[in-house]
Amino acid sequence: MRSGNADLWPVGLALIDDSGKVVEINAAGEEILGCSGPSLLEGLWGAPSMLGETGPASGPGWSTGWIEVSGTPRELAYRMQPSDGRHAVVFHDVTARRQRERRAAAVARTAARVASERSLPATLNALAREILQADGLAGVQVLTNGYSEDKLHMLGMAGFPSARSNSFHSLLMECRELGADLRMLDVFESGKPVVIPHRYAAIMSNPAWQPLHELHRYPEWDAFASIPINVRQNTIGILNVFVKPGKEIDDEAVDFLSSMADQAGLAIDYASLLEEERAAAHREERQRLARDLHDSVVQQIFSMGMLTQTLTVLLDGDNVAAGDPRARSITEELGTITGSVLKDLRGLVAQLRPSAIEGVGLHGGLTKLAATTHRQTGVKFELHLDPGLDDIDGELGEDLYHVAAEAVHNAVKHSPADLLDVRCAVEGGRIVLTVRDNGGPHGHDLTAATAAQDGHGLGFMRQRIVRWQGSFEVGRSFGNVGTVVRASVPFMVDNRFQEEE
């Protein structure tokens, strides 16, 4: 058995003939391989039972290979030397040591990616793959409620098919309504890891879990663990791992998963801090504009008030003759100040309302909208944008952009959609914008959902389009399981509506 020194292992010694048959083996070798050791050892270099070769493990001349001992995969490092027409084999079990090395390397690579990767889904997907490869698991999921507090978004996954990953939350809620025991949600309440053996059989045999059977059926797994993702004493997500049959999650594995959950928390927190910095920059700019507003427009309005009072006194005195130069002078001064105030207000309002398309046009604004939403939620986009949209800016471009942004926001917040199709093109003298989602058969009605949430979203979208004499409608798409928002406005050239032929 291994001694108190973790660097010491029992060393197996064996003698094999030219056919690969074990002639002799020492007690330590039998202990490593179990009671049927000799037959297992023959397969290590005879290839039939070898599961894989990973190359040198303990210096020159050493190789590694996988065998199964009592149904459990074990990794051996071995070296062979000729001896009187036979071969002497030295071997020892390196399963635990190589696993620790893989785990340490996974943590280091993930930490480097967190520091350099700007896309949160890309970072968390890479983290899930690192965990999967380091510990030989069946599947890994990384979920967070950072984008919307009432909904879990799966921003990282490995091992399982990703086709319905973005509908995970709605499917999970269906399971809860059917009476399923949602232990992963308990992690949000307690902030402590949960490890459940033989979970696969319990879930697959329980009708309450039927909505998630398709997502979790393959590859087959056995035990389940859910690890909290904490940031500053708050649980903001969970790391779910699904263990292959024959493997267990021990304390060392939980420590490794907790380390990776910490890395996930750093990535999520870093993305959140970037958004907060952007918001702080916007607030500072608004404060500057408020000061400018006070120093210019407010002072002029005060002057207008004083002049108005003077004019009122003159008129009340009933001694102002028609064309009185005093009244005419005050009136002219009021007109001048009014024009100046109006000009200043227009300039300041334009600055207070940050433009999403300034400098990039409608094409660039919609492209950035898709990239930002994907980075925050993992939802995929298909963009079909007319190159001519680069030239559409100003208030028309702003209104079209905000209609698209509201439609995207509604799809992400109210539906299990994992794909959005955004199209905008000039067709027959009109700009046509459509936003479609593949919402799924789980109750996504954008009209009802939006009205229930704020009662204004659809109304504001419609107002933005009607002001340009355009049309706006909401319907169903993708085989009546998704939603499509469609807006159409006459195309404008040099601030004049283009006449349709």
Secondary structure by P-SEA (a helix, b strand, c coil): cccccccbbbbbbbccccccccccccaaaaaacccccaaaaaaccccccccccccccccccccccccccccbbbbbbbbbbbcccbbbbbcccaaaaaaaaaaaaaaaaaaaaaaccccaaaaaaaaaaaaaaaccccbbbbbbccccccccccccccccccccccaaaaaaaaaaaaccccaaaaaaaccbbbbbcaaaaaaaacccccccccccccccccbbbbbbbcccccccbbbbbbbcccccccaaaaaaaaaaaaaaaaaaaaaaaaaaaaaaaaaaaaaaaaaaaaacaaaaaaaaaaaaaaaaaaaaacccccccaaaaaaaaaaaaaaaaaaaaaaaaaaaacccccccccaaaaaaaaaaaaaaaccbbbbbbccccccccccaaaaaaaaaaaaaaaaaaccccccbbbbbbbbcccbbbbbbbbccccccccaaaaaaaccccaaaaaaaaaaaacccccccccccccbbbbbbbbcccccccccccc
